[in-house]
């Protein structure tokens, strides 16, 4: 295993970004309607899906967005990273994880020899910014559920990394603490799933940055094991 990179160590010492976080949305097995039925969304190709998300009015978040933040990266990525929702800068730029949290995520990727856009796709649980950068509510996450599900179906990632509790709850369909989910290979519809902390949380939590590094190393080793298993079956 390679030593922790200097860039990553520098990022661990970034000044905290204080922002109030709320409890994750409660899990539910129901799926709220999107702009049109989830069964139709499940048939869309990439251009159709992007257009549908851009014009979605399925929940109240659309009323105050600058633009929907669809996702970014390699559409045939091996790795999928899922966050919670766009913030103010994401809403303006139309890309997930920009600003300080995005810089930290990019350095997290670099620490395990990954790069945004190269075999990596980044998305969020919801596509529109919640007011005040709060966590998505249950109804909002459910309204966007068919979109994220279809993105995953189109990408067919080999490994998903959920960034934070909101993403973990959404993908697992149940509530649990990050501490109880870390260090395990979980499952999203047959795709291996690993849970770690959200970069925005790490910017203000000194104690959990080392834990996030452990999670990244675990994810990298899990991916290598998956590739080795795949090679052995050829």
N, C-alpha and C positions, 0 to 999 in steps of 0.2 A: 504494500500500500504506500502511495506517495505521501510525503509530509504535507501538512496544511500549507497552502500557498500563501505568499506574503500579501497578495491582494485580499485574500479571504481574511487573514488576520487583521489587516487594516480595516476591513469592513466591520469586523466584530467590535471595533472601537469607535464606530460612528456615534455622533451625539444622538441621544434618544429622541425619537419623534413621538411626542406625547399626543395620543389621540384616544378618546374614549371608545372602548369596545363593548358591545352588548352580547348577551347570551346568544348562542347559535339557535337558528330556527328549529322548532320541534319537528322530528321526522314524521312522515306520514306515507301511507302506501298509495294514496290517491294522486292522480295527475290532473291538474287544472287545465282548462282549455287554453291553447295558444291562439295566435291570430286565425288559424284554422286547425282542423283536427290533428291530433298527434299521429294518427294513422297516415295522414297525408304528408306531414313533416318527415315521417320515417322513409318516405320515398324520394325526397328531394336530393338533387346533386349539389355540389358546392355552390355554383352561381345562384341557383334557386334558393338555397338555404340562406346565403348571405343577404339576398334581396328581401326575403321574408323577415329575417331578424331586423334589418334596417327599417322596415315599415311596421314592425309589430306594435300592437296596442293592447296586448293581452292583460297588462296590469297597469297600475297608476304610475309606475316609474317612467313610462314613455312621455308623460306630459311635460316633464322638466328636463329631459335629456338634451344635450347638444347633438349627440349622435349615439347610436348603439355601438358598443365595443364588442365586435364579433369574436375576435381571437387572432392570433398571429403565429406564423411559423410554417414548418414543413407539413404539407397536407398528407404526407405518407410517413409521418414521424414514427420513430421507435419509442420515443419518450413523450408523454403528455403530462404537463403540469397544470393543475386546476386550482385556481384561487377562488375568491368569494364574489367580488363585485368591482366594477370600475370606481375609481375615486375621481376627484376634480380634474387632475391632470389627464387621466385616461379618457375622461369624458370630452376634454378639449382636443386631444390628439388622436383619439380613435384607436388606441392600441393599449392592451393590458400591460400592467406592471411597468410604468414609467416613473420618473422621479426617484426619490431615495429608495423606496421599496423595490423599484425596478432595477436600480443599480445594484442593490444587494442581491436580488435574485440572479442577475447576470453573473455576479461573482461567485455565487453558490454553484451555478452551472459550470463556470470555468474551473472551479475547484475539483470537479469530477470529470473534467475534460469534455464538457458539453458547451454548446453555444446556441444562443437564441436563433432560431431559423434553420439550424443544421441538424436534422434528425430530431428536432425538438418542436413541439407545438405548445402554446400557452393559451389557456382559456379561463373563463370564470363561470361560476355557478349561474349568475345573472348577467345580462348584457347591458343593462342601463344602471346609471349611478343612483344609489339610494341617497336621499337627502341627508346632508351632514356626514356623509361617509359612514353611516351606520351599517350594521350587518343586514343582509336581506331578510325580509320576513318570510314566513312559511309560504304564504300565497304567492309571493314574488318568485321564490325559488321554484315553486311548482309550475308557475306560468312559463318559466324558461326551461323547464326540465326536458321537453321534447327536443329543444335546440341543442343542448349539450349532449343528450343521448345520441342524436344524429351525428354530431361532430365526431363523437367517439367511434360510431359505427363506420363512418367514412375514413377516418384516420387508421383505424385498426392498430392502435399502439401496442407495443410489446409490454410496456410497463406504464402505469399511471402513478403519479405522485400527487396526493392531495395536500394542498398548502393551507393548513388551519382547520379548525373544527367545522366551520360552515361547509367547506368542501367535503370533509370526511363524513359528516352527517348526510349530506346529499347523496354521495356515492354509495355509502353503506346502507342507507335507509333506516338507520337507527342512531340513537343518541349515545355517546360515550365520550369520555375525556381523551384528550390527545395523549396524556401519559399512559393510559391503558391500551392505546392502539399502536404506539410506537414500537419499532423493532419487530414487527410481524409482517408477513406477506399475507395480505387480505385479498379480497376478490370483488371485482365489479363485473358482473355478467361474463365471467370466464377469463377476464384480464387481471393479472396480478396488480395489486394496489398497495402502495406504501403511504403512510401518513407521517407528516412532519409539521413544523410550525410555519405560520404565515410570515413572510419577510417583514411586513409592517409591525407585527408583534415582536419580532426579533430586534428591531431597531430600538425598542424601549425595554427589552428584557435582557440584561447582561447574563443572567444565570442560564438561560436556555439556549444560548448560541452554541455552546459546546455540544448540547444534545442534538441540535440541528445538524452539526457536522457529523456526528455519529449516524444520524439518519441518512445523510447523503452517502456516506461510505457504505452503509447497509444497502441502499438502493443500487449503488454501482456494482456491488458484489452480487446482488440478486439478479441484475441485468446480465452480468457475465455468466452466471449459472444458467440462466434461461437460454442464452446463446449456445452454451456448451451442450445443454440438453437437446437443443434443436439440431445441432451438428451431429450429435451421436445417433439421431434417428434417421439421418439421411443415408 
